Amino acid sequence: MKTELVFATNNKHKTEEVSKLLLNEYTILNLTDIGCTVDIPETGNTFEENATLKSSYVVENYQLDCFADDSGLEIEALNNEPGIYSARYSGVKDDQVNLNLVLQKMEGQQNRKARFKTVISLIQGQKNYLFEGVINGYIRESPIGNQGFGYDPIFVPEGYEQSFAQMDMAQKNEISHRAIAMRKLIAFLKEQ
């Protein structure tokens, strides 16, 4: 019987990505699956704090071991913005509006270096374990591709010519920031 793990997200894309990464070793339940309809506040100042706030909320309110992530795009020329505000950079949770704001702020910028960062907080047996994944790359001047979500159409990972949005899920899952952090989480879970 597969072990159930709660992933503190309502994002179907993230749930799907993580489920594929776990290769059917675990049954991934998201917030909807456990009946959590609260938009868990992300009031931390770092990815680590926000991920821990989300996993702690589930543990405290549902008594289930849980992992949560916080991810974002950090752009060197914008002082690592949008960072922890990636999902609501423009003030609204709208991928297209946020992406357009980044492109507008990047107009004329020569330095296009960026990175995606994920931090996963796993709370298991009252202990909090953190796992980090980072992928470096650069910001395109215009979006391309229709796979993925968020800033994927304008982010090209180092060593590649395609944006994340041009890659199929299997290819993105090999190299993404979330995949790197998830591999660390999975390795940890297998040691248990």
C-alpha positions as a printed NumPy array, in Angstrom:
array([[  0.   ,   0.   ,   0.   ],
       [  1.32 ,   3.426,  -0.986],
       [  2.048,   5.935,   1.745],
       [ -0.143,   9.025,   1.746],
       [  1.531,  12.414,   1.965],
       [ -0.245,  15.747,   2.132],
       [  1.129,  18.428,  -0.177],
       [ -0.107,  21.791,   1.123],
       [ -1.216,  23.234,  -2.204],
       [ -4.348,  23.742,  -4.262],
       [ -2.283,  24.174,  -7.422],
       [ -3.195,  21.252,  -9.688],
       [ -0.094,  21.805, -11.846],
       [  2.207,  21.476,  -8.824],
       [  0.323,  18.41 ,  -7.542],
       [  0.627,  16.772, -10.964],
       [  4.351,  17.594, -11.253],
       [  5.09 ,  16.195,  -7.792],
       [  2.974,  13.058,  -8.319],
       [  4.943,  12.274, -11.475],
       [  8.238,  12.878,  -9.678],
       [  7.274,  10.393,  -6.982],
       [  6.594,   7.745,  -9.655],
       [  3.607,   6.264,  -7.867],
       [  5.591,   5.506,  -4.69 ],
       [  3.3  ,   7.784,  -2.697],
       [ -0.288,   8.915,  -2.943],
       [ -0.151,  12.685,  -2.953],
       [ -3.116,  14.42 ,  -1.347],
       [ -3.544,  18.143,  -1.797],
       [ -5.513,  20.607,   0.327],
       [ -8.737,  19.941,  -1.567],
       [ -8.373,  16.2  ,  -0.913],
       [ -8.25 ,  16.753,   2.859],
       [-11.071,  19.294,   2.854],
       [ -8.915,  22.357,   3.54 ],
       [-10.476,  25.366,   1.843],
       [ -8.459,  28.031,   3.658],
       [ -5.999,  30.119,   1.663],
       [ -3.085,  29.569,   4.067],
       [ -1.398,  32.954,   4.65 ],
       [  2.148,  33.311,   3.344],
       [  3.317,  36.083,   5.649],
       [  6.963,  35.025,   5.943],
       [  9.916,  37.014,   4.621],
       [ 11.687,  34.021,   3.051],
       [ 10.821,  30.934,   1.027],
       [ 11.735,  28.841,   4.092],
       [  9.314,  30.724,   6.354],
       [  6.427,  30.545,   3.872],
       [  6.883,  26.831,   3.207],
       [  6.979,  26.149,   6.958],
       [  3.86 ,  28.267,   7.598],
       [  1.912,  26.137,   5.112],
       [  3.106,  22.731,   6.334],
       [  2.615,  23.771,   9.981],
       [ -0.966,  24.856,   9.283],
       [ -1.887,  21.395,   7.981],
       [ -0.139,  19.575,  10.821],
       [ -1.806,  21.765,  13.47 ],
       [ -5.305,  21.701,  11.952],
       [ -5.505,  18.217,  10.384],
       [ -2.935,  16.228,  12.413],
       [ -1.378,  14.894,   9.181],
       [  2.294,  14.849,   8.258],
       [  2.692,  17.318,   5.449],
       [  5.089,  18.957,   3.07 ],
       [  4.74 ,  22.361,   1.476],
       [  6.834,  24.367,  -0.882],
       [  7.387,  27.981,  -1.614],
       [  8.906,  28.836,  -4.931],
       [  9.722,  31.914,  -6.851],
       [ 11.659,  33.614,  -9.57 ],
       [ 14.608,  35.758,  -8.552],
       [ 15.917,  38.185, -11.171],
       [ 19.358,  39.68 , -10.517],
       [ 18.647,  43.035, -12.242],
       [ 15.479,  43.487, -10.169],
       [ 17.222,  42.929,  -6.794],
       [ 15.958,  39.313,  -6.777],
       [ 12.337,  40.326,  -7.363],
       [  9.718,  39.004,  -7.658],
       [ 11.074,  36.436,  -5.147],
       [  8.582,  35.422,  -2.455],
       [  5.97 ,  37.599,  -4.181],
       [  6.209,  35.711,  -7.498],
       [  2.595,  34.451,  -7.465],
       [  1.191,  37.904,  -6.698],
       [  3.908,  40.253,  -7.968],
       [  1.421,  42.616,  -9.607],
       [ -0.85 ,  42.538,  -6.573],
       [ -3.086,  39.829,  -8.046],
       [ -2.703,  36.073,  -8.504],
       [ -2.712,  36.155, -12.305],
       [  0.155,  34.463, -14.155],
       [ -0.171,  36.598, -17.303],
       [ -0.389,  39.916, -15.449],
       [  2.649,  39.019, -13.306],
       [  4.665,  37.852, -16.321],
       [  3.845,  41.083, -18.189],
       [  4.985,  43.173, -15.217],
       [  8.34 ,  41.352, -15.151],
       [  8.811,  41.922, -18.891],
       [  7.932,  45.597, -18.476],
       [ 10.468,  46.03 , -15.649],
       [ 13.117,  44.144, -17.663],
       [ 12.785,  46.369, -20.746],
       [ 16.227,  47.582, -21.777],
       [ 18.021,  45.505, -19.122],
       [ 21.279,  43.951, -20.311],
       [ 21.645,  41.702, -17.253],
       [ 18.974,  39.03 , -17.714],
       [ 20.333,  36.508, -15.173],
       [ 17.661,  34.831, -13.072],
       [ 17.014,  31.743, -11.048],
       [ 14.037,  29.744,  -9.875],
       [ 14.21 ,  28.651,  -6.243],
       [ 12.08 ,  26.182,  -4.292],
       [ 12.197,  25.397,  -0.595],
       [ 10.226,  22.421,   0.714],
       [  9.265,  22.113,   4.366],
       [  8.416,  18.565,   5.493],
       [  6.929,  18.234,   8.947],
       [  7.059,  14.647,  10.051],
       [  6.867,  13.495,  13.655],
       [  6.856,  17.105,  14.903],
       [ 10.207,  17.836,  13.2  ],
       [ 10.654,  20.286,  10.32 ],
       [ 13.052,  19.316,   7.527],
       [ 13.969,  21.768,   4.744],
       [ 15.037,  20.921,   1.184],
       [ 16.163,  23.482,  -1.414],
       [ 16.343,  23.424,  -5.183],
       [ 17.754,  26.141,  -7.46 ],
       [ 18.091,  26.379, -11.234],
       [ 19.908,  29.264, -12.887],
       [ 19.013,  30.74 , -16.235],
       [ 17.947,  33.952, -17.914],
       [ 14.826,  35.946, -18.776],
       [ 13.719,  36.086, -22.409],
       [ 12.57 ,  39.37 , -23.925],
       [  9.248,  37.804, -24.929],
       [  7.263,  34.706, -23.89 ],
       [  7.454,  31.484, -25.887],
       [  5.835,  28.076, -25.382],
       [  2.531,  26.946, -23.919],
       [  3.527,  24.246, -21.419],
       [  3.89 ,  24.848, -17.699],
       [  2.613,  27.863, -15.813],
       [  3.714,  31.11 , -14.17 ],
       [  6.936,  32.531, -15.542],
       [  7.812,  29.373, -17.538],
       [  7.369,  31.115, -20.951],
       [ 10.118,  33.676, -20.201],
       [ 12.626,  31.551, -18.236],
       [ 15.363,  29.676, -20.1  ],
       [ 17.463,  27.39 , -17.877],
       [ 21.26 ,  27.526, -18.123],
       [ 22.588,  25.198, -20.836],
       [ 19.274,  25.114, -22.753],
       [ 17.789,  27.089, -25.624],
       [ 14.142,  26.319, -24.793],
       [ 12.046,  28.074, -22.187],
       [ 10.446,  25.948, -19.47 ],
       [  7.159,  26.478, -21.341],
       [  8.585,  24.822, -24.466],
       [  9.599,  21.69 , -22.563],
       [  7.249,  18.809, -21.926],
       [  6.606,  17.979, -18.284],
       [  9.021,  15.037, -18.274],
       [ 11.902,  17.199, -19.511],
       [ 11.111,  20.046, -17.092],
       [ 10.824,  17.557, -14.213],
       [ 14.364,  16.39 , -14.889],
       [ 15.901,  19.809, -14.284],
       [ 13.485,  22.153, -12.488],
       [ 14.058,  23.793,  -9.111],
       [ 11.077,  21.88 ,  -7.715],
       [ 12.473,  18.603,  -9.093],
       [ 15.841,  19.25 ,  -7.432],
       [ 14.198,  19.959,  -4.057],
       [ 11.797,  17.007,  -4.497],
       [ 14.672,  14.594,  -5.219],
       [ 16.23 ,  15.662,  -1.907],
       [ 12.868,  15.149,  -0.148],
       [ 12.358,  11.73 ,  -1.789],
       [ 15.871,  10.582,  -0.868],
       [ 15.173,  11.638,   2.718],
       [ 11.818,   9.794,   2.782],
       [ 13.415,   6.618,   1.421],
       [ 15.956,   6.664,   4.259],
       [ 13.134,   6.644,   6.846]])
